[in-house]
């Protein structure tokens, strides 16, 4: 069964902390994505990557960075967490052949106090 | 920036009723995806529509892509409690290399009561 896994389902951090969210996929997909999901706003793209060490800004990259050192792993980093980054974070992956058909992880609900 | 307006935002119906969810934009999309998300899980892809006017059926779910590829609808016949969830439409940008960059609608929360 193909899978996208995320390192934590729930995370509570304090303002100013550095936060790492990890995502791993086992489908050998080229593309990986980080979204945040907030009520009434749908999913908003933070960053995406189409190859190892490659990254592109999405629609809301401010306050975030990413790292893709290996094909299967895509990390989202909050350098200095703020309360307005409290949200559900979803990781997704897709193949080069079918980039729009994305497979999602279960999400990480991050609370910043 | 491309926008997708999804309506209604909330839908609460009884088992056996029919419903339609709409996804509209002023932009043209190369394809449109529909996802369903259950509480505590990530979205799961239901269908992709690519051609203007295309209709796809998935059991009791019927998906249609508008002729101009700017809008789409999801129709559920004889809804069941198992259909409860958040339904999301997502459009892929027409033209250029998108690498799968999608624009998502705000979502429709569907509740089907037994």
Contacts between the chains, C-beta under 8 A, distances in Angstrom:
chain1	res1	chain2	res2	distance
A	4	B	42	7.3
A	9	B	40	7.9
A	31	B	99	5.6
A	31	B	100	4.9
A	33	B	100	7.0
A	35	B	104	8.0
A	40	B	9	7.1
A	40	B	106	5.7
A	40	B	107	8.0
A	41	B	106	6.3
A	42	B	4	7.9
A	42	B	6	7.5
A	42	B	88	6.4
A	42	B	104	4.0
A	42	B	105	5.5
A	42	B	106	4.5
A	42	B	107	5.3
A	43	B	43	7.6
A	43	B	88	6.9
A	43	B	90	7.6
A	43	B	102	8.0
A	43	B	104	4.2
A	44	B	104	7.5
A	45	B	101	6.5
A	45	B	102	7.3
A	48	B	99	6.4
A	48	B	100	7.2
A	48	B	101	6.5
A	50	B	99	4.3
A	50	B	100	8.0
A	56	B	99	7.1
A	56	B	101	8.0
A	58	B	101	7.2
A	59	B	1	7.3
A	90	B	42	5.4
A	90	B	43	7.5
A	92	B	42	7.4
A	94	B	100	4.7
A	99	B	92	7.7
A	99	B	98	6.5
A	99	B	99	5.6
A	99	B	100	3.2
A	100	B	30	8.0
A	100	B	31	5.5
A	100	B	33	6.0
A	100	B	48	6.7
A	100	B	90	7.7
A	100	B	92	4.3
A	100	B	98	7.5
A	100	B	100	5.3
A	100	B	102	6.3
A	101	B	33	6.8
A	101	B	45	5.6
A	101	B	48	5.9
A	102	B	33	7.8
A	102	B	45	6.9
A	102	B	100	6.4
A	102	B	102	7.1
A	103	B	45	7.4
A	104	B	35	7.9
A	104	B	42	3.1
A	104	B	43	5.0
A	104	B	44	7.2
A	105	B	42	5.3
A	106	B	40	6.9
A	106	B	41	5.5
A	106	B	42	5.3
A	107	B	40	7.7
A	107	B	41	7.4
A	107	B	42	5.4
